[in-house]
Amino acid sequence: MSSKLGSAASGSLSSGAVVGKSTGKQLLFRTTFRNAIYEALKKRGWKETEGDDWDLHWTEREWMSEVFDTIHLSPGQRVNHYRNQRELCRKDLMVKNLKRHKRQLQKDNNEDAENYSFWPLTYVLPGDYALFVEEFKKYPTSFWIMKPVGRAQGKGIFLFKHLKEIAKWKSDSRYNADNKDAETYVVQRYIANPYLVSGRKFDIRIYALVTSYNPLTVWLHRSGFSRFSSTRYSNNAATMSDTTMHLTNVAIQKKSDTYDSETGGKWNIRDLKLYLMSRYGVATVDRLYNEMQQVVMRSLFSVQNIMMNDKHCFELYGFDVLFDDSFKVYVIEVNASPSMSANTPEDMELKVGLLSDVFDIIDLEGNMQGNELRVGGFDLIHKGIPINPSPNRMYTTNLGCDIPAEHIARSSEPSVGSATNGGTPKAEETKKKKAGMGARPAFGAGGG
């Protein structure tokens, strides 16, 4: 094989023809994207094709529903989506599956059910409009946020405090539950007390790679970024229409006069971690970051049994989370096609490196041995059972930690995912509870 595993900083780069393990021929890719995805693929030495002879197809979600089931794939071909990825990545279906999974855990008397409270109170409109109004009346001082389920980049989102403020939305026939053309929205109780840094709201993008749902196999990337608003935060009702204050989407923030084009309004989650540690200490912030990791895993558990697992498929998810001024973590949404466009050189470096690590794990070249615990910035955190860091480590999660110069770390075992590497899920949960890792730290209000 001519493919070589590179450094953690640059990912896996190669020159000349790169051949696949299943075909022995030059590796070919197909994609319509011209961003970090294209850069990472070209740097790898793979060749682009417009035909169906690709080894990797990095495609849009629509292709999966329109084309995937109509073609026959050879054993070595890989595509970057699962067929029903929308079960986790469409806002209404994500909440439906989280609620369903929580009910099942409660029915089974599983103590983990109490941990399924990491999403805002949510209703789906127009179908749940009457239920929403009843709940709305119970919280007369709360703010609410409306989000169309089928749009991205903050489009169509607005905040309100009084029902009369959605009169324009209601005036259209969209709110009629019998209208088949009604655009589906979710309405959520707004998290009005987010943790702030320098008075600004932010959310956090975390990357998780799922290479199988049976057994559930999850890799979590150490890097990610925080997206900051360009306007100082206020929960005053008069600010509800200021999207640059309340929405952190880059597409929204770019419209602000105070947008920082040099940093892109982003901060690496490692820098955020160090900042928080300087204020609250290592143990407290480690618990916070571990809770973010657990929110990722519990979200994936909620759809594990309904996902159409396929050996040709993998998914790079972009989880958007935030935490409030008491350090409670919430999942905001999960993206099946997280943006790989970059607005700064640092952003491009992060995303090309991230994708290079993904391609190493997918392993079309045949370099992996099956006992890898870390590849570049990705740590294997679940393979049928939890894969936990060494008990001698300071941290309970590697999220936000440095990426070592050594590109790959392997287990001494021939494969990972056995009880000797992580213990049973029940045993792990018991061990965590004894260690006090399940409890959320107590904080005062504020947060910078």
N, C-alpha and C positions, 0 to 999 in steps of 0.2 A: 504494500500500500504506500502511496506517495503522500497521503494525508498525514500531517503531523499535528499533535496537540500543542497549542501555543501557550503563552503565558496567560495568567488571569486577566491581565490588563488588556491584551489584544484579542483574546479569544483564540479560536483555532483557525489559523491561516495556512494556506498552502499555495504552491505554484505548480504550473504544469497540469497535466491531466490527472484527475482524481477519479478513481474507479470505485464502484459499489461492491459491497460484499456479496450481494445476491446475483449480480449480473456480470461482474468482472469487466464492465465497460465504463466509459466516462460518465460520471454522475451528471444528471440533467435536472434542472428546476424550471418551474413555470410559475409566473406571478405577474399580476398587473400593477403591483405596488412599485413605486420609485422613491423609496425613502430608506430608512435604516435596514429594512428587510432586504432590499435589492443590494445595498452595499455589503451586507454581511454575506450574502450568497455569492456575490462576485469575488469578494476577497478570499472565499474558501477555495476558489479554483473550480467550482462547478460551472457548467455551461447552461445558458438559457435556451429553452425550446418553446415553440408555440404549438407544438403537437401534443399528442397523448402519450408520448414516450418518456414522460417525466418520471424521475424518482421521487421528487418532492414537489408538491403543488401547494404553495402558500396562497390561499384563495379567499374570496369574500364569503361571508356566511350564506348569501343567497345561492351560491353554487352548490352548496351541500343539499339544499332542499330541492333544487331544480335539476341537478345533473347527477349527483353522487349515486343514487339508486338506479340510474339508467345505464351505468357502465360497469365493466368488469375490470378489477384491478389485479395486477400481478402481486405475488406475495411481498415483494420488497418496496412497493410504492407506499408513500406516506402523504397524508393530507392534514392540515393544521386545525381541523374542527371535528367535533363529534356531530352526528346527524341531528340530535335534538338538544344542542347546546343552549337553545333558548330557555330551557327549563330552569337554568340558573342565571342566565344573562338577560332575560326580559324582566323588567322590574316587578310586574304583577305576578309572574310565575315564580320568581325567586321567593317572594313573600309567601305565596301559596304553599310552596314546598317546604319552607322553613316551618310554617305553622303545622302542616301535616306531619312532619317528622317529629315535632315537639309533642303533638298529641299521641303519636305512637310510642314515644319514650315514656310518656305519662301512663299510658295504658299498660306498658310493660314494667311499670314501677322502677324505671331506670333513673337513678339520681342525677344523671346528666341533663335531664329535662329542665332542671332549674337554671341551667346555663344558657338556655335558648331564649334570651331576652335581649339580643344584641341588634335589633332593628327597631326603627320607630313604629309607633302605632300607625297602621296602614289600612286603607280601604281602596277598593278598586271601583272606579266610576266608568260608566254610569250605573252599572249593576248594583253597587252597594250604596247608592246615594242616600236612600232613606236611613240605612244603618249609620252612615257617616253623620247625618244631621243629628241623630239622637246622641251620638258620642260627642259631637261638636258642642252641644248644649251643656255637657258635663264639665267642659274646660273653657269657660268664657274668657279667660285671660290668655289663652294659648295662641300661638301663631301656627299657621298651617302652610304647607307647601304642595303645589300641584305639579305633577310631572307626567308628560305623555310617555307611554311605555315604548313607543316605537321610534323615538328620536334620540339624538345624541348631541354632545357639545353644548349642553345647556339650553337647547332650543325648546321653546314652548313652556319653560318653567316659570312659575310666578308664585309669590307669597301673598298671604292674606290673613286677616284677623276676624273679619265679619263676613257673614254669608252674603250680604249685599255686594261685597267686593267681587264675587264670582258671578254676578248677574249677567255680565256680557258672555261669559262662558255658557251659562245656563240658557241664555236667549237663543243660542243656536240649538238645532235639534240634537246635538251631540249628547246631551244629558239624558235623552230618552233611552231607557234600557231596551226598548223594542226596536230601536233604530239599528239596523245591521251595519250601517256605515258610520256609526258613532266611533270616534277616536277614543281609545281606551286610555284613561289616566289613572295614576295612583295619587291619592291624597294622603299626606303623612303629617303627623304632628311634628312641627319644626323643632329641631334641637337648638334651643335659643341660648344655651349656655356653653358654647364650645370652648375648649381650651384655646387660649390666645398666646401668640408670641409677638411681642412688640405691638400689642393691641389689634393684631390681625388674625382673621380666621384662616384655617388651612385644613386640607384633608391630606391623606397619605395614600400613595399608589404602591401596592405590594404585588409582586409578580409570583405566580404559582404555576408550575408546569405539571399537568396530569398526563402521564403516558399510558395509563390504563385505569379503568374503573373496576376491573375484576382480575386480580386483586387491585384495590385502590392504591395507586402508586403516585405519590406527590413529591415534587421537588420545589423547595422554596428558595427564592433568590435573596441573597443578603442585602443587595442594593435595592433602591427604590427612591422615591422622592416625595417631598411635601409640596403641595401647590398652594400658594398663598394668595389671598385677595390683595388688591392694590389699595384698598380703602380701609381705614380703621373701623373696627366692628362696633355696632350699636344694635341693641334689641329694641330700640324705640320704634313704635309703630310707623312713625314718619319715614323710616328708612326702608320699609319693606319693598319698595319699588327699585331700590338701588342694587342691581344685580352684581355690580363689581364688588360690593361689600359682602353679599351673601352667597354667591356662587363662585367657586374657585376654578371652573373650567378655563383652560388657556384661551379658548376661542372667545370667551366673555371678557377675560382680563385684558386681552390685547386691545380692546376698544377703549380702555381707560386711559386718561391723560397721564396718570401716574404709574402706568405699567413699566416695569423694569425690564427692558429688552436684553440687558447684559446678562442677567441671571435667569430670565424667563419666568420670574416669580417663583422659582423652585429652590428647594434646599434638600440636599441628600439626606436620607433618613439616618445615616450614621452621624451626620453633624447634628441633627435634631436629637438623637440619642445622647450624644455627648453634652449638649446643652441641658437636657433634662437631668442627666446624671449630676451635673454641677449644681443643680438646684435641689434635687430630691434624693440623691444617692444611688449607688449601683443597684442594690437589691430591689428598690421600689420601681425603678425604670425597667429592670429586667422582667419584673412581673407584668408591667404594662405591655412590653413587647411580646412576651409570651402569650398574653391574652389576645393580642392581634393575630398571632399564629394560630391560636385555638379557634378564633372566629373564622379564619380561612378554612381550617379543617372541618369545623362543624357545618359550615355552609356546603362543603363538598359531601359530607355524610348525608345531608338532606336530599341529595339527588343521586347518590351512588346507586341505589336499586332501580332507578327509572332511566338512567342513562343507557343509550344503545352502545354498548362497548364494541369496539371494532379494532382489530389488530393494525389496521391501516391508519388509525386516527390518533391524534394527540391534541392537546389544547393548552395554549399559553394564556392564562387568565390574568387580567388586571383587576385586582380587588381595590376598591376605593373605600377607605375607612376613616373615621375620625373619632376623637375621644373628647369628652366634655370636661368641665372644670373639676369633676370628681374622679377623673380618669376612667370613666366607663367607656368602653369601646363599642362603636356601632359600625355595622357594614352599611354603606350607602348604596352601592351597586357593584355588580360584577360584570366586567367587560370581556367578551369572547374575542374581540378584535381591539385590544388596547392600542392606542395610537403609537405608531413607530416613526412618526414625523418628529423631527428635532428642531427646537427653537434656539439652541445654543450649542457650541462645540462640545461642551461637557455632556449635554443631553444626548448628542449623537454618539459619543464615546460609550456612554452607559448602555445605550440601546443596541449598538452593534456588538458590544461585548456580551450582553445578555443573550442576543440571538445566536451568537457563535457558540455559547454554552448550550443553548437549546439543541443546536445541530449536533454537538458532541454527544449529547444524551440520546438523541434519536438514532445516532450511530449508523448512518447509511454506509460509512466506510468500513465498519467492522472492527473498531479499535477497543471497544469496551469489553470488560471481562465478566461483568455481572455482579461484582462485589463492590462497586463504587459507592461511597458514602457522600462524596462531594465531587462535583465537576465544575471547575471554575467558581462562579459565585453561587451555584445551586447546591443546596444541601438536601439529601434525601431525608424527608421527615416522616414518611409513611409508606409502607409496602405491605399491605394486608394488616399490619400492626404498626404501632408507633415506633419510629427509629429515633431514639433520643441521644442527645450529646452525652459524652462521657460524664459519669457522676463526679469526676474530679474537676470538672470545669467550673468556672465562676458563673457562667450564664446558663440559663435553661433553654435559651433559643439563640440561634446565630443571626437572627434578623437584625440588621443594622451593624453587624460586626465587620471587621476587615476581611477582604478576600486574600487569602494567602498566595504567595508567589508560586508555590507548587500547585500545578493545575488540577491534579486529581488526588483525592485521598481515598484509600480503599480499606475495607475491613479485612481482618485476618481470616475471616470465614470465607468459604468459596462463594457464598451468595448471602444477600441480606434479606431481612424480612421474616426471620425465624424467631422463636421465643427466646433464643439465647442472645439475640441482638437487641430486642426491645421489650420482651416480656409480653404477656397478653394484655389486651386493652384494659380489662378489669384490674389486673395487677398494677398496671401503670397508673390508672386513675387512683387506686388506693394509695400507691406510693406518693403521688402528687399531693393528695389530700393530707397525708401524714406530714409532708414537708411544708404544708401551708401554702402551696403554690396556687391553690384554687381561689384564695381570697383576694379581693380587690383592696388595694391600699386606701386608707382614708386620707383625704386631702381637704384643705380649706378651699373656699371659692377663690376665684381669680385666675391665676395661671399666667402671669406676665402680661 
